[in-house]
Amino acid sequence: MGNPRYVATGMNEKTPVARGTRTAIPLPVTLQSVERAMADLRRGAIVVVAGNGHALIVQAAEGVTREALARLAAFSKSTPSLLLTARRASILGLTNNPKGAVRISLSGGITSQTVHMMADPAGPQPQQQPPALSIAFIDPETKPGAAELGAIELAKLARLLPATVVATVPAERLSYLPAWAESESLLVVELDNIHQYRDAEALTLQRVGEATIPLSEAENTNVIAFRPPDGGREHLAIVIGTLKLDTPILVRIHSECFTGDLLASLRCDCGDQLRGAVAEINKAGSGVLLYMAQEGRGIGLVNKLRAYELQDQGFDTIDANEQLGFDPDERIYQPAAEILRQLGISKVRLLTNNPHKVAALAEGGIQVVDRVPHAFPSNRHSERYMATKQSRGGHLL
């Protein structure tokens, strides 16, 4: 693998490695089984999440149909449930606690259409309230309910709405779960593997391709692609000039933004930040722009479009994400820290207005010796977005 911090181990085995408290992540099971489960959810298929002596039959809420609900009930021999993040459920008035999840029994005539309406505030909304709901709160601090939280995490990883329809696998089937699942053509994914996926994906990034690409603002530019071994999302290191690794490197971490970067959308400042960072790094003589595959603050392009629709209804950018059931910012920075390490960079001057990025890189073992301001003027379409980043997101604008 060429990565001294990574040690391949057996499934669910953890072996301490040299750096800090990092532990080895099992491969290929951790990455590949989760990646396959994500693909199944995205195409509307059913998967099984197993762990802690418990197993759930899971389907993404946004793809559920009447036939799928009937199939889930037949597999489970019980009534399916809708799983929502507690954040989404609190918006629906179903809980006062924004952490954890809520499991709602789909008894009492709740249809697949009602499921879609409860999961997606950007879609068509019901004209009347659903019938009385049977609700169970899933506490993230306790083991019971861990599989439910894993099912929601899997939907997030798949860039789907953080809502699933689930049914419990009967206890008598747990002793022969793999054989039963195979007979029904269902993929079983371990709960531990879902929880380990983000770290595993970051720590196993591989340098898979590079090319010299002269840019209008920086002709001496090399683009290097990094990809996890399961074939997941690629991140890019845009290296400008010749790096002097004995001094802090000027670095910008930029989350991809299709609408801002490519279409020059006026709803955000992402395009300005991208092009401005290239120009600033080139002016400094050298540096790196990390182009990370974390569209929409980590919720994905489709969910970002849903958030935009909610913003058009009056919500700000943070409230819109929370309406969908997400945290205000779902991004992680382990992949950025790992790419910098692979480039031989341990100290950086970080182009950012976001103090969270500074703290996250430091947590990942990269020393931020200086925060370099990186702000651009707003316009009439982005004024509220920029004000929200400053007042609620803590950005130093």
Secondary structure, 3 states (H helix, E strand, C coil): CCCCCCCCCCCCCCCECCCCCCECCCCCHHHHHHHHHHHHHHCCCCEEEEECCEEEEEEEHHHCCHHHHHHHHHHHCCCCEEEEEHHHHHHCCCCCCCCCEEEEECCCCCCHHHHHHHHCCCCCCCCCCCCCCCEEEECCCCCCCHHHHHHHHHHHHCCCCCEEEEEECCHHHHHHHHHHHHHCCCEEEEHHHHHHHHHHHHHCCEEEEEEECCECCECCEEEEEEECCCCCCCEEEEEECCCCCCCCEEEEEEECCHHHHHCCCCCCCHHHHHHHHHHHHHHHCCEEEEEECCHHHHCCHHHHHHHHHHHHCCCCHHHHHHHCCCCCCCCCCHHHHHHHHHCCCCEEEEECCCHHHHHHHHHCCCEEEEEECCCCCCCCCCHHHHHHHHHCCCCCC
